[in-house]
Amino acid sequence: MTDLPPAPDLELRLVRYFIAVAEQRHFGRAAEVLHITQPSLSRQVRRLEDQLGARLLDRTPQGTRLTEAGEVFLPRAKALLRSTAQAAAETRAAAEPSRLTVGYMANLFVTPAVQEVRRRHPDADVHVVHLAYDDVRAALIDRRVDAVVARLPFSTDQLEVTVLYDEPRVLLVPLNHRLAGKESVTLDDIADEPLPQTPGADPAWTAFWRIDPRPDGRPAPGGPVVRALEDKFEFVADGQAVAIAAGLRRGQTVRPDITSIPLHGVEPSHVALATRAGEHNRLLSAFRKAAHALLKAPDDSDQHPYESA
């Protein structure tokens, strides 16, 4: 690979002076706008030309015009100043942010970490927003939220993701199901049981919550198509399907006609903290620290119902 020549050390002040002359098409008028003398402005532009190794401006009887090199440099000079201003603004915002928005998935609880951030930074405006299971990455990339606590899997491209804790997965069945009341079940017990299907969902999410394919390579049985959480519960209660969930202990219910059974021999659900990759500021750092310290898997006595999607 050929080594590139060293870039010139451009002074942004000189770049700004050049832009003023290029826009005014006259050294005298540009000097007035910049509140400096015309001879000083001429010297500064010559310094910039020396740094670049190219003449940027030609004086004419009618004023000043851009050379071909100047025509090339002008839009880049403007972009350079815009980029510098944006970098400065984002850096100031990162150093002293005043607002933090935390997203969370259904029945995951971020309150202890949010309260800790508010305690440590009483000047901060900290908000929480509920997110659908398929909106985690988009909410972060679109900057609708700054951090998310959610269940994996979700797309982690351009994100920084760390697992906070694990939750065992359980099987949801109606009260009159042949498996209801068992201490635990395995995939062999539900080899032929239909599981709800969610068209358009992330394939990784669907595969995880349907355990599809099964460890032996067989596809998971099909099942009724659902588009909302309550539809899934209805199909389970009606005996048309069973469902896999997390965040429930044995026998805990999401509604009176459904019970849960520990599902053994499968990977647990992973509850994770996600932020935009490479983004760091005082509020994000405070929330990360609080989340890792305070957001834990609930004890059996405090677990809350949760359905996978």
C-alpha positions in Angstrom: 0.0 0.0 0.0 1.4 3.4 -1.0 2.0 5.8 1.8 0.0 9.0 1.5 1.8 12.3 1.8 1.3 14.1 5.2 -1.8 16.3 5.2 -1.2 20.1 5.6 -1.9 21.6 9.0 -4.7 23.8 8.0 -5.8 26.6 10.3 -9.5 26.8 10.5 -9.4 30.6 10.9 -7.6 30.8 7.5 -10.2 28.6 5.9 -13.0 30.8 7.2 -11.2 33.9 5.8 -11.0 32.2 2.4 -14.7 31.3 2.4 -15.5 34.9 3.2 -13.5 36.2 0.2 -14.9 33.5 -2.1 -18.5 34.4 -1.1 -18.0 38.2 -1.3 -15.8 38.0 -4.5 -13.9 41.0 -3.1 -11.1 41.3 -0.5 -12.3 44.7 0.7 -15.9 43.6 1.3 -14.7 40.4 3.0 -12.4 42.3 5.3 -15.4 44.4 6.4 -17.4 41.3 7.1 -14.6 39.8 9.1 -13.7 43.0 10.9 -10.1 42.9 9.9 -8.0 45.1 7.6 -7.7 44.2 3.9 -3.9 43.8 3.9 -4.1 41.4 6.9 -6.8 39.4 5.1 -4.6 39.2 1.9 -1.7 37.9 4.0 -3.8 35.3 5.7 -5.2 34.0 2.4 -1.7 33.8 1.0 -0.7 31.7 4.1 -3.5 29.3 3.4 -2.5 29.0 -0.3 1.1 28.3 0.9 -0.2 25.6 3.2 -2.2 24.0 0.4 0.4 24.5 -2.3 -2.1 26.0 -4.7 -3.4 29.4 -5.6 -7.1 29.7 -4.7 -8.0 33.3 -5.8 -7.2 35.6 -8.6 -7.7 39.4 -8.4 -9.3 41.0 -11.4 -10.4 44.5 -12.2 -14.0 43.4 -11.4 -13.0 42.0 -8.0 -11.8 38.5 -7.1 -12.6 35.1 -8.7 -11.9 31.5 -7.8 -9.2 29.6 -9.6 -9.9 26.0 -10.6 -8.2 24.9 -7.4 -10.3 27.4 -5.4 -13.5 26.0 -7.0 -12.5 22.5 -5.9 -11.5 23.7 -2.4 -14.5 25.9 -1.6 -17.2 23.2 -1.0 -14.7 21.1 0.9 -13.8 24.1 3.0 -17.4 24.7 3.9 -17.9 21.0 4.7 -14.8 21.2 6.9 -16.2 24.1 9.0 -19.6 22.4 9.3 -18.0 19.2 10.4 -15.8 21.0 12.9 -18.8 22.8 14.3 -20.8 19.6 14.6 -18.0 17.8 16.2 -17.6 20.6 18.8 -21.4 20.6 19.5 -21.5 16.8 19.9 -18.5 16.8 22.1 -20.0 19.4 24.4 -23.3 17.4 24.5 -21.4 14.3 25.4 -19.4 16.0 28.1 -22.5 17.6 29.7 -25.7 15.9 28.5 -28.9 17.0 30.2 -31.3 14.3 28.9 -31.3 10.5 28.9 -34.0 8.3 27.5 -34.1 4.7 28.5 -36.1 2.1 26.5 -37.3 -1.2 28.0 -39.1 -4.3 26.8 -42.4 -5.6 28.3 -42.0 -6.6 32.0 -38.4 -5.7 32.3 -37.9 -3.2 35.0 -35.4 -0.4 34.8 -36.7 1.7 37.7 -33.9 1.1 40.2 -31.2 2.1 37.7 -33.2 5.1 36.5 -33.7 6.3 40.0 -30.0 5.9 40.8 -29.1 8.1 37.8 -31.6 10.7 38.9 -30.1 10.6 42.4 -26.6 11.1 41.2 -27.5 13.7 38.6 -30.4 15.7 39.9 -30.0 18.2 37.0 -30.6 15.4 34.4 -33.9 14.9 32.6 -34.3 11.1 32.6 -37.2 9.5 30.7 -38.3 5.9 30.2 -40.0 4.5 27.0 -41.6 1.1 26.4 -40.5 -0.5 23.2 -41.9 -3.4 21.2 -39.6 -6.5 21.0 -38.8 -5.7 17.3 -38.0 -2.0 17.8 -34.9 -2.2 20.0 -32.2 -1.5 17.4 -34.2 1.0 15.4 -35.0 3.1 18.5 -31.3 3.3 19.3 -30.1 4.1 15.7 -32.9 6.6 15.2 -31.9 8.2 18.6 -35.3 7.9 20.1 -33.6 6.3 23.1 -30.1 6.3 24.4 -30.1 2.9 26.1 -32.3 -0.1 26.1 -32.9 -3.0 28.4 -34.3 -5.9 26.4 -34.3 -9.6 25.8 -31.9 -11.0 23.2 -31.9 -11.8 20.4 -32.1 -8.6 18.4 -29.8 -7.1 15.7 -26.7 -5.8 17.4 -25.1 -4.1 14.3 -23.7 -0.7 15.4 -24.7 -1.4 19.0 -22.7 -2.1 22.2 -24.5 -4.9 24.0 -23.8 -6.5 27.4 -25.8 -9.2 29.2 -27.1 -8.1 32.6 -28.6 -11.4 33.7 -30.3 -14.6 32.5 -33.8 -15.9 33.0 -34.8 -19.6 32.6 -37.3 -20.2 29.9 -40.7 -21.8 30.7 -43.5 -23.4 28.8 -47.0 -21.9 28.8 -49.9 -24.3 28.6 -53.6 -24.2 29.4 -54.7 -25.6 32.8 -56.2 -28.7 31.3 -53.1 -29.6 29.2 -51.6 -33.0 29.6 -48.4 -31.4 30.8 -49.9 -29.0 33.3 -48.7 -29.7 36.9 -45.5 -31.4 35.9 -42.3 -30.3 37.7 -40.6 -29.6 34.4 -40.6 -30.5 30.7 -38.1 -30.9 27.9 -38.2 -30.4 24.2 -39.0 -34.1 23.8 -42.2 -33.5 25.8 -43.4 -30.9 23.2 -41.9 -32.4 20.1 -45.3 -32.3 18.3 -46.9 -29.4 20.1 -47.8 -26.4 17.8 -46.2 -23.1 18.7 -47.5 -19.7 17.7 -45.9 -18.1 14.6 -45.3 -14.3 14.1 -45.0 -13.3 10.4 -42.5 -10.6 9.7 -40.6 -11.0 13.0 -36.8 -11.1 13.1 -35.9 -14.7 12.1 -33.4 -14.9 14.9 -36.1 -13.8 17.4 -38.5 -16.3 16.0 -36.0 -19.1 16.0 -35.0 -18.5 19.7 -38.6 -18.4 21.0 -39.8 -21.3 19.0 -36.5 -23.2 19.4 -36.6 -23.7 15.6 -34.9 -25.9 14.4 -34.7 -28.3 17.3 -31.3 -29.6 18.4 -31.7 -32.7 16.1 -32.3 -30.5 13.1 -36.1 -31.0 12.9 -38.2 -27.9 12.4 -40.5 -26.8 15.2 -44.1 -27.6 14.6 -46.2 -24.9 13.0 -49.0 -23.2 14.9 -51.5 -20.4 14.7 -50.4 -17.0 13.3 -50.4 -14.2 15.9 -49.9 -10.5 15.6 -50.4 -9.4 19.2 -49.4 -10.7 22.6 -53.0 -11.2 23.8 -53.7 -13.3 20.7 -50.9 -15.6 21.7 -52.4 -16.0 25.2 -55.8 -16.7 23.7 -54.5 -19.5 21.5 -52.6 -21.1 24.4 -55.7 -20.9 26.8 -57.9 -22.3 24.0 -55.5 -25.3 23.6 -54.5 -24.5 20.0 -50.8 -24.0 20.9 -48.2 -23.9 23.7 -45.7 -21.0 24.0 -42.2 -20.5 25.3 -41.7 -17.5 27.6 -39.3 -16.2 30.2 -39.4 -14.4 33.6 -41.9 -16.8 35.2 -41.4 -19.4 37.9 -43.2 -22.8 37.9 -46.9 -22.4 38.1 -47.0 -18.7 37.8 -49.7 -17.4 35.5 -50.2 -14.7 32.9 -53.9 -15.2 33.1 -56.1 -17.6 35.2 -56.5 -20.2 32.5 -52.8 -20.6 31.7 -49.9 -22.0 33.8 -46.1 -22.2 33.3 -43.7 -25.1 33.6 -39.9 -24.9 33.7 -38.4 -25.9 30.3 -35.2 -27.8 30.9 -32.3 -28.4 28.5 -32.6 -25.1 26.6 -30.6 -21.9 26.6 -31.9 -19.3 29.0 -33.2 -16.0 27.9 -30.6 -13.2 28.1 -31.5 -9.8 29.4 -29.1 -7.2 27.9 -28.3 -3.6 28.0 -27.8 -2.0 24.6 -26.4 1.4 23.6 -25.0 2.9 20.4 -21.5 1.7 19.7 -18.8 4.1 20.7 -21.1 6.6 22.5 -20.0 7.6 25.9 -21.1 10.5 28.2 -21.7 11.0 31.9 -25.4 10.0 31.9 -24.9 6.9 29.8 -21.9 5.9 31.9 -24.0 6.4 35.1 -26.9 4.3 33.7 -24.5 1.5 32.5 -23.0 1.4 36.0 -26.4 1.5 37.7 -27.9 -1.2 35.4 -25.1 -3.6 36.0 -25.3 -3.0 39.8 -29.0 -2.9 40.3 -30.8 -4.8 37.5 -30.8 -8.4 38.5 -32.8 -11.5 37.8 -35.8 -11.4 40.2 -36.0 -13.8 43.0 -38.7 -16.5 42.8 -40.8 -14.5 45.2 -40.7 -11.4 43.0 -40.8 -12.7 39.5 -43.1 -11.0 37.1 -45.1 -12.6 34.2 -43.5 -12.2 30.8 -44.4 -13.5 27.4 -41.7 -13.7 24.7 -43.4 -11.6 22.1 
